[in-house]
Amino acid sequence: MTTIYILGGFLKKNRDGSYGSDQLSYIRVLAGYYLYKKLSGKNKIELIVSGSRGIYRGTPGIPRVAIVMKRELIELGLSPKEIKIDKTDFTYKELIWLKKYIAKKTGKAFIVSNAYHLPRIKTMIDILPELKELKNIIKLVPADKIAIKFDEKLKPRIKKANKSSEMKKIISSEKEGIRALRSGNYKFR
């Protein structure tokens, strides 16, 4: 069995008052969808979306990130039965949940997230004893590359987002997280 685990991201409020994945997080949704479609013809696939309220905890009316991602995958054409939900918050807890979940399974597991996020995930798996066994089981998948591979029209949008000042802040924060992990000063949530 193959597991595709899409890490939760960030939300944005739409004009109609509903919530959707923000631009970069939606790339994760698309990549997970494309990967699922590619692999499902050959294998039995479990597609899992992750994310609770995380940074939105305490803000009334905001749905769980995983619920939003599931809705978006359904809008892309998947059946609700094809999508499982993990309501875990924050990357570390998501990795712990995934480790426990796939310990009961055999096969491969793909973790789908944006390219900027993968180095911190890799560092967690490399450094933290409780995650080391994931090293030989999972493959980190850069959502950006997968999405572009299946839809070239996304390339300019992703390229623009990756050059934004917002992305520079995100990358700086990710690098700080890696430094904190290596020095033993990481603040786990």
C-alpha positions in Angstrom: 0.0 0.0 0.0 1.2 3.5 -0.8 0.3 6.4 1.5 0.3 10.0 0.3 0.3 12.4 3.2 -0.3 16.1 2.4 0.9 18.3 5.2 -1.5 21.1 6.3 -0.7 24.6 5.4 -2.3 28.0 5.7 -5.8 29.3 4.9 -7.2 32.4 3.3 -10.7 33.9 3.6 -12.5 34.0 0.2 -14.7 36.8 -0.9 -17.8 34.8 -0.1 -16.7 34.3 3.5 -15.6 30.7 3.1 -12.0 29.5 3.6 -9.6 28.0 1.2 -6.0 27.0 1.1 -3.7 30.0 0.5 -1.8 30.1 -2.8 1.2 28.1 -1.6 -0.8 25.6 0.4 -3.1 25.0 -2.6 0.0 23.8 -4.5 0.2 21.0 -1.9 -3.4 20.1 -2.6 -2.8 20.0 -6.4 0.4 18.0 -6.0 -1.3 15.5 -3.8 -4.1 15.2 -6.3 -1.8 14.7 -9.3 0.4 12.2 -7.4 -2.7 10.3 -6.3 -4.0 10.2 -9.9 -0.6 9.0 -11.3 -0.1 6.3 -8.7 -3.7 5.0 -8.2 -3.8 3.1 -11.4 -0.9 0.9 -10.3 -1.3 0.7 -6.5 -3.7 0.8 -3.7 -3.3 4.4 -2.4 -4.3 6.0 0.9 -4.5 9.8 0.5 -4.4 11.7 3.8 -4.8 15.4 4.4 -3.5 16.9 7.6 -4.1 19.9 9.7 -6.3 21.2 12.5 -6.6 24.8 13.4 -3.0 25.4 14.3 -2.2 29.1 14.2 -5.9 29.8 13.8 -6.8 28.2 17.1 -8.8 30.7 19.1 -10.1 32.4 16.0 -13.9 31.7 15.8 -15.3 30.4 12.5 -12.1 29.1 10.9 -12.4 25.5 9.8 -9.8 22.8 10.2 -7.1 23.0 7.5 -7.6 19.3 6.7 -11.4 19.8 6.1 -10.6 22.6 3.7 -8.0 20.6 1.8 -10.4 17.6 1.6 -13.1 19.9 0.1 -10.6 21.2 -2.4 -9.6 17.6 -3.4 -13.3 16.7 -3.9 -13.7 19.9 -6.1 -10.8 18.6 -8.2 -12.7 15.3 -8.7 -11.8 12.9 -6.0 -14.5 11.0 -4.1 -14.8 11.8 -0.3 -14.2 8.1 0.3 -10.7 8.4 -1.3 -9.5 11.0 1.3 -8.7 10.4 5.0 -8.2 13.2 7.5 -5.6 13.6 10.2 -6.5 16.5 12.5 -3.0 17.0 13.8 -1.4 20.5 14.1 2.1 21.5 13.3 4.8 19.6 11.4 6.4 17.8 14.3 3.1 16.3 15.5 2.1 15.5 11.9 5.3 13.5 11.5 4.8 11.7 14.9 1.2 10.8 13.8 2.4 9.6 10.4 5.1 7.4 12.0 2.5 5.7 14.2 0.1 5.4 11.3 2.4 3.8 8.8 4.0 1.5 11.4 0.9 -0.6 11.0 1.2 -0.6 7.2 3.6 -1.9 4.6 4.6 0.0 1.5 5.8 3.5 0.6 4.8 6.8 2.1 5.1 10.2 0.4 5.0 13.4 2.3 3.8 16.3 0.1 4.7 19.8 1.1 6.2 22.9 -0.5 9.9 22.8 -1.4 10.7 25.5 1.2 9.3 23.3 4.0 11.1 20.0 3.1 14.6 20.9 4.5 13.1 21.4 8.0 11.1 18.2 7.7 14.3 16.3 6.6 16.2 17.9 9.5 13.6 16.7 12.0 13.7 13.2 10.6 17.6 13.2 10.6 18.0 14.6 14.1 15.1 13.5 16.3 15.5 9.9 17.5 11.7 9.5 17.7 11.5 10.2 13.9 14.6 8.4 12.6 12.7 5.3 11.5 10.8 7.4 9.0 14.1 7.9 7.1 13.8 4.6 5.2 10.0 4.6 4.8 9.1 8.0 3.4 9.9 10.1 0.4 9.7 13.9 0.7 7.9 15.3 -2.4 8.2 18.9 -3.4 4.7 20.0 -4.2 5.9 22.8 -6.4 7.8 20.5 -8.8 5.0 17.9 -8.9 2.3 20.6 -9.7 4.4 22.1 -12.5 5.2 18.7 -13.9 1.5 18.0 -14.3 0.4 21.6 -15.2 3.0 23.8 -16.8 0.7 26.8 -16.6 1.4 26.9 -12.8 5.1 27.6 -13.4 4.9 31.5 -13.6 2.6 31.7 -10.6 4.8 29.5 -8.4 7.9 31.3 -9.6 6.3 34.7 -8.7 5.3 33.4 -5.3 8.8 32.0 -4.6 10.3 35.4 -5.3 7.9 37.3 -3.1 8.9 39.1 0.1 6.5 36.8 2.0 8.5 33.8 0.7 11.7 35.4 1.8 10.3 35.6 5.4 9.0 32.1 5.2 12.4 30.7 4.1 14.2 32.8 6.7 11.9 31.3 9.4 12.4 27.7 8.0 16.2 28.2 8.2 15.9 29.5 11.7 13.9 26.4 12.6 16.7 24.2 11.1 19.3 26.1 13.1 17.2 25.7 16.3 16.8 21.9 15.7 20.5 21.5 15.2 21.3 23.4 18.3 18.7 21.7 20.5 16.7 25.0 20.9 13.7 24.2 18.7 10.3 25.1 20.2 8.0 22.1 19.6 4.3 22.9 19.5 
